[in-house]
């Protein structure tokens, strides 16, 4: 094997190892996100006492106090109630702000 072929082989192996490591490190993040989403869905369902798919301010206060504290920001349509999708959108926007260096 020539030195150039050895270098190419070593480079290819290094790329495979790095790629595999990145793929494995992405799994915990994806699993964690799915677990958090599942927990949010369960907590939302438990707080939605009338099962209408929306949380009133009172339902949020009783069942999801952190959501209640951000209720006005989450209720972007000013409907007086919020959906799971609105909560998820709000959380995503907050993650985006933190990722952009905002406090």
C-alpha positions in Angstrom: 0.0 0.0 0.0 1.4 3.4 -0.9 1.6 6.2 1.6 -1.1 8.1 -0.3 -3.4 5.1 -0.1 -2.7 4.7 3.6 -3.5 8.4 4.2 -6.7 8.1 2.2 -7.8 5.0 4.1 -7.0 6.7 7.5 -9.0 9.7 6.4 -11.9 7.6 5.3 -11.9 5.7 8.6 -11.7 8.9 10.6 -14.7 10.3 8.7 -16.7 7.1 9.4 -15.9 7.2 13.1 -16.8 10.9 13.4 -20.0 10.4 11.4 -21.0 7.4 13.6 -20.3 9.4 16.8 -22.4 12.3 15.5 -25.2 10.0 14.7 -25.1 8.4 18.1 -25.0 11.7 19.9 -28.0 12.9 18.0 -30.1 10.0 19.3 -30.2 11.1 23.0 -31.4 14.6 21.9 -34.1 13.2 19.7 -35.2 10.7 22.4 -35.2 13.5 25.0 -37.2 15.8 22.8 -39.8 13.0 22.2 -40.0 12.2 25.9 -40.5 15.9 26.7 -43.2 16.2 24.1 -44.9 13.1 25.4 -44.9 14.6 28.9 -46.2 17.9 27.7 -49.0 16.1 25.8 -49.9 14.1 28.9 -49.9 17.2 31.2 -52.0 19.1 28.7 -54.6 16.3 28.6 -54.7 16.2 32.4 -55.1 19.9 32.7 -57.8 20.1 29.9 -60.5 19.1 32.3 -63.4 19.5 29.9 -61.5 17.7 27.1 -62.1 20.4 24.5 -58.6 20.5 23.2 -57.9 24.0 24.7 -56.8 25.2 28.1 -58.7 28.1 29.6 -56.8 30.4 31.9 -58.3 28.6 34.9 -57.3 25.1 33.6 -53.8 26.3 32.9 -53.6 27.9 36.4 -54.7 24.6 38.1 -52.9 22.1 35.9 -49.9 23.8 34.2 -48.7 26.7 36.4 -45.7 27.5 34.2 -48.0 27.7 31.1 -50.4 29.9 33.1 -47.6 32.4 33.9 -46.9 32.7 30.2 -50.6 32.5 29.1 -50.9 35.9 27.5 -47.7 35.4 25.5 -48.9 31.9 24.4 -52.5 33.1 23.5 -51.3 34.8 20.4 -54.8 35.0 19.0 -56.2 36.5 22.2 -59.0 33.9 22.3 -58.9 33.4 26.0 -57.8 29.8 25.6 -54.7 28.0 24.2 -54.0 24.8 22.4 -51.2 22.4 22.7 -49.9 23.6 19.3 -49.7 27.1 20.6 -47.8 26.0 23.7 -45.3 24.1 21.5 -44.9 27.1 19.2 -44.2 29.3 22.2 -41.7 26.8 23.6 -39.9 26.6 20.2 -39.8 30.4 20.0 -38.2 30.6 23.4 -35.6 27.9 22.5 -34.8 30.0 19.4 -34.3 33.1 21.5 -31.9 31.2 23.8 -30.1 29.8 20.9 -29.6 33.2 19.4 -28.0 34.5 22.6 -31.0 36.2 24.1 -31.5 35.8 27.8 
